[in-house]
Amino acid sequence: MVLVTLGVQFLTWLADQYSIIQQGTYLSGPTWFAATWGQGFALAIVILPLAFLTRAPRLRAVYRAWALALALLFLFALARLLPQPEKQAAALAQILLAILAALALWRLGIASGRRATPGRRPLALAVLFGALLWLPWLVWGALGSPLDVLLNALAAYAFGLGAALLLSYFLLAPLADGEPGGHAGALLGGFAAGIALLIMGSGFGFAGSQLLLITTLPALGFALAALARFAPGPVAAWPALAILVGDATAAPLLFFDPNELQILLGDNEIPTWATRATLVGLVLAWLLGIALTAWRRRLAGPPPAGPLRLATGAVLLALVLVYFLGGQPGFYGDQLFVMLKEQPDVSAAGQLTDRAERARYVYSTMTQTAQSTQAGLRSTLDQWRIPYRPYYLVNSIEVDAGPLLRAYLDSRPEVERVLASPHLRPLPEPLPVARGSAGAPNGPVWNVTSVGADRVWQELGVTGKGVVVGQSDSGVQGDHPALSPGYRGRGGQDDYNWLDPWSHSPTPRDLSGHGTHTTGSVLGRGGIGLAPDAEWFACVNLERNLGNPPLYLNCMQFMLAPYPRQGDAFRDGDPARAAMVTNNSWGCPPVEGCDAGALRVATNALRAAGIFVVASAGNEGPSCGSVSDPIAIYDAAFTVGAIDEQGNVTDFSSRGPVTVDGSGRVKPDLVAPGDKVLSSFPRSTYAVESGTSMAGPQVVGVVALMWSAQPKLVGNVARTEQILRETAKPYQGTRLGCFAGGTPNDAYGYGEVDAYAAVKAALAER
């Protein structure tokens, strides 16, 4: 039973990881439901025959208690039919189902004729020892929104009530019937209670939280069996058992977001801390069982009330201090992204010949539209004192609210639709700064020579000078020796050149290394970048590996109109400082709140402003239709797939056509080197990385070389795209997966980018 339960839940969780990584979506609720019911039927094959055929009274009581736990598993699993990630709806469903289970068990218990008055001492012990179970969660976790806290607390203690009624009436009381003194044996009762909690817990929770429950709850069985011995009888102990089980259930549900447990974000991220808290909780549950058993044997009667109250007060005070001094106090729930119907048409910017004028036109038009059309909604939110953040590049507002307000926002006449805006909860300690393991190159790396950028430097004398590249990524190590000479804000001029909406760091930094690596491939010196004399400025849109539409918009707006660190994007933006070409080695999948149209308006606006937008295709290949996330799916973005050193499209490189918006658009536009690429990394090191994230920067570098060579092309996105396509090298690699048809092709687009041919063609422009 243990192997089946743990195996089914863990394997389903692994399938969820695969779905998120490959498709950007959570596993469907019905799939989780089917897996859990399948587990239940597998357990029933063993439990039901034992429950009805076993004659030994004590064993029959154990098996029948397990059968009741199995019935609760089937009942609780109904909440998993709800679509993910509707966490609050699922929590509400769990409350109703748990209350229904508790009422049914109460009626069955009363019908059995077992009655007893609850004792106060077991209740006091439950409060004391249950408080101790909160310790690791208070230190390493963080609460969700107030509504998340309320719903999950109610669900947890309703579950605790049902579990307590089942264990006291139908397990511990029957076990005590034949024992002298009327008390259940600690060993058999604790073991049987643990298995019952394992079965029930596997049906409770969702998305990943049940993995925490089925690890810690079974270990509580011995503590529950021992606690029941402090009461006049096991039935009288049910309120105490309800508190202890409720505490053990509530702590993980309150302090860790179940959806964040589904996403492997990297080392020392939320799943890591949840695992640590779970293991400590497991040990604490075992220690509670030992302590209660030992205490009961040493005391002839119930523990003294005075010292018990004093100990409980001291523990509760200590936990409060631990939380506020060593934890992450506050509420950190998900939010809503409200998109308005009126989105301005800025296509007239294309009639302006000056790139700076085009950027100013787009900026002023979009900010004015947002200010006027958002006024009514902002006024209402202000009256209700609901925090929000307005955006203009997509006329939208991010609102600190959940499902209760969503229906109202959807009903507003100016609102087009409301999307989720997931926010990661804080970590108990800062993420470590990554370090590369490779040495600095002795000359141009393979990807630079493969596209012919070294020939551009040597034969054409073009190195990217005069071009400004905008980088939206995990950040950049600003003082890296390969990157610092190109930083536009060098010399401490970080205003207008650096924005960190995540951690608000005052100067350029990078924790994960992704942004430092991609920036190096564009313009890093020492042979790693294609345009080593270009300048860069940057914005952090993905410090940790789960974003949302507003986070991406923060940086897209900064690319159009940079503003001071303490400034306002609406009032203080300076389009004269806009990026010429932007690198976007990221995607916004459904798990981050994006639908196919979430960032389309913003991408179109950047193009209208004369900004060349390059997007990596994604790493969900080799299946067809795997270019599926904004902004790579848009016609306004120039999308890049990856090839290896032998010129083959990599297996991971996403393929077209674009199906998520019904367009059938051919993507990617081109392919570029993206496998085993050496570039800069934090701590002034170097690293070899693979992905279409590494391929996109190659095209950014080529555009920088083209515009450096021929300033007449600057801002002429359409003509630049045309040259890139016309000068691309024909694809000569292997053809496995989505290679049907001619050129352009859904695997490699128009071919492999050719820096030398593209720059020569740019120089020939008149």
Secondary structure, DSSP 8 states (H G I E B T S, - for coil): -HHHHHHHHHHHHHHHHHHHHHHSS---HHHHHHHHHHHHHHHHHHHHHHHHH--SHHHHHHHHHHHHHHHHHHHHGGGGGS-TT-HHHHHHHHHHHHHHHHHHHHHHHHHTT------HHHHHHHHHHHHHTTHHHHHH--B--HHHHHHHHHHHHHHHHHHHHHHIIIIIHHHHHTSGGG---HHHHHHHHHHHHHHHHHHSS-TTHHHHHHHHTGGGHHHHHHHHTTSSSGGGGHHHHHHHHHHHHHHHHHHS-TTTTTS---TTSHHHHHHHHHHHHHHHHHHHHHHHHHHHHH-SS---HHHHHHHHHHHHHHHHHHHHHHS--SB---EEEEEES-----GGGGG-SSHHHHHHHHHHHHHHHHHHHSHHHHHHHHHTT--EEEETTTTEEEES--HHHHHHHHHSTTEEEEEEE------SS--------B---SS--HHHHHTTHHHIIIII----TT-EEEEEESB--TT-TTTGGGBTTTTT--TTTEE-TTT--SS--BSSSHHHHHHHHHH-TTTT-S-TT-EEEEEES-SSS---HHHHHHHHHHHHS---TTS-TTTS--GGG--SEEEE-----GGGT--TTTTHHHHHHHHHTT-EEEEE--S-TTSTT---STTTTSTTSEEEEEE-TTS-B-TTS----B-TTS--B---SEEEE-SSEEEEETTTEEEEE-SHHHHHHHHHHHHHHHHHH-GGGTT-HHHHHHHHHHT-B---S---SS--SSSSBTTTBT-B--HHHHHHHHHT--
